[in-house]
């Protein structure tokens, strides 16, 4: 073979090797792209699943917030009603105290001063009876009668 033919055959051989190498790289690129596509699709599915889970979580949090809000509103309304009842009770106690103070003498007022509820009145009465009962050393019948009269008047006022 002559040199030009050898060079030509070498070029042909080199071209075929280059083509084969190019085909192989092209196939590798196709495989690589296919693998990347599969990875992308997998990530896309995962993202959609995460997105769905997050939407559900937000929806649940929203429902929970609404429930809590309704509970707070209901409790606030209860508090408002209780406040009104307490205000009414205070007004009633003020009127009872005013009536009590206008009907009682200075001495008898001393025994039940500061009493503003029925339970407080009963407790004070029991304490006074223990102190002023005639069977005690410091007991006095007249004082006990004043205490009993005052207790009866207060009881009428509180039991209206």
C-alpha positions in Angstrom: 0.0 0.0 0.0 1.1 3.4 -0.7 1.3 6.2 1.7 -1.6 8.2 0.4 -3.8 5.1 0.6 -2.5 4.3 4.1 -3.2 7.8 5.2 -6.6 7.6 3.6 -7.4 4.3 5.3 -6.1 5.7 8.6 -8.4 8.7 8.2 -11.3 6.4 7.3 -10.5 4.2 10.3 -10.1 7.3 12.5 -13.5 8.6 11.2 -15.2 5.3 12.0 -13.6 5.3 15.5 -14.7 8.9 16.0 -18.2 8.0 14.8 -18.3 5.0 17.1 -17.0 7.1 20.0 -19.6 9.8 19.2 -22.4 7.2 19.1 -21.2 5.8 22.4 -21.1 9.3 24.0 -24.5 10.0 22.5 -26.0 6.9 24.0 -24.4 7.7 27.4 -25.9 11.2 27.2 -29.3 9.6 26.3 -29.0 7.3 29.3 -27.9 10.2 31.5 -30.8 12.3 30.3 -33.2 9.5 30.9 -31.9 9.0 34.4 -32.1 12.7 35.1 -35.7 12.7 33.7 -36.6 9.8 36.0 -35.1 11.6 38.9 -36.9 14.8 38.0 -40.2 12.9 37.7 -39.6 11.3 41.1 -38.8 14.7 42.7 -41.9 16.1 41.0 -44.1 13.3 42.6 -42.5 13.9 46.0 -43.1 17.6 45.7 -46.8 17.1 44.8 -47.2 14.7 47.7 -45.5 17.2 50.1 -47.7 19.9 48.7 -50.8 17.9 49.3 -49.7 17.0 52.8 -49.0 20.7 53.5 -52.4 21.8 52.2 -54.1 19.3 54.4 -52.0 20.4 57.4 -53.0 24.0 56.7 -56.6 23.0 56.4 -56.5 21.2 59.7 -54.9 24.1 61.4 -57.5 26.4 60.0 -60.3 24.2 61.3 -58.6 24.0 64.7 -58.2 27.7 64.8 -61.9 28.2 64.0 -62.9 25.8 66.7 -60.7 27.6 69.2 -62.1 30.9 68.1 -65.7 29.7 68.6 -64.8 28.4 72.1 -63.2 31.7 73.0 -66.2 33.6 71.8 -68.6 31.3 73.8 -66.4 31.8 76.9 -66.3 35.5 76.4 -70.1 35.6 76.2 -70.3 33.5 79.4 -68.0 35.9 81.1 -70.1 38.8 80.0 -73.2 37.2 81.5 -71.4 36.4 84.7 -70.2 40.0 84.9 -73.8 41.2 84.6 -74.9 38.8 87.3 -72.2 40.0 89.6 -73.1 43.6 88.9 -76.7 42.8 89.7 -75.6 41.0 92.9 -73.5 44.0 93.9 -76.4 46.4 93.3 -78.6 44.2 95.4 -76.0 44.0 98.2 -75.6 47.8 98.1 -79.3 48.3 98.4 -79.5 45.7 101.2 -76.6 47.5 103.0 -78.2 50.9 102.6 -81.5 49.5 103.9 -79.8 47.8 106.7 -77.9 50.9 107.7 -81.1 53.0 107.7 -83.1 50.5 109.9 -80.6 49.7 112.5 -79.3 51.5 115.5 -75.7 52.3 116.0 -75.2 49.6 118.6 -76.8 46.8 116.6 -75.0 47.9 113.4 -71.8 47.3 115.2 -72.4 43.6 115.4 -73.0 43.0 111.7 -70.9 45.8 110.2 -69.0 44.8 107.0 -71.5 42.0 106.2 -72.5 42.1 102.6 -73.7 38.6 101.8 -76.0 36.0 103.3 -73.2 33.5 104.0 -71.1 36.3 105.7 -74.2 37.2 107.8 -74.6 33.5 109.0 -71.0 33.2 109.8 -71.0 36.4 111.8 -74.1 35.3 113.6 -72.6 32.0 114.7 -69.5 33.8 115.9 -71.5 36.4 117.9 -73.7 33.6 119.5 -70.5 31.8 120.7 -69.3 35.0 122.3 -72.5 36.5 123.8 -74.5 33.4 124.7 -75.8 33.7 128.3 -74.1 30.5 129.3 -70.7 32.0 128.7 -68.9 34.1 131.3 -69.1 37.2 129.1 -72.6 36.3 127.9 -75.5 38.7 128.1 -79.2 38.1 127.5 -80.0 41.6 126.3 -77.1 41.7 123.9 -78.1 38.3 122.5 -81.7 39.6 122.0 -80.3 42.6 120.1 -78.2 40.3 118.0 -81.1 38.0 117.3 -83.4 40.9 116.3 -80.7 42.3 114.0 -80.1 38.8 112.5 -83.8 38.4 111.7 -84.0 41.8 110.0 -80.9 41.1 107.9 -82.2 37.6 107.0 -85.4 39.2 105.7 -83.4 41.7 103.6 -81.1 39.0 102.1 -83.8 36.5 101.4 -85.9 38.7 99.2 
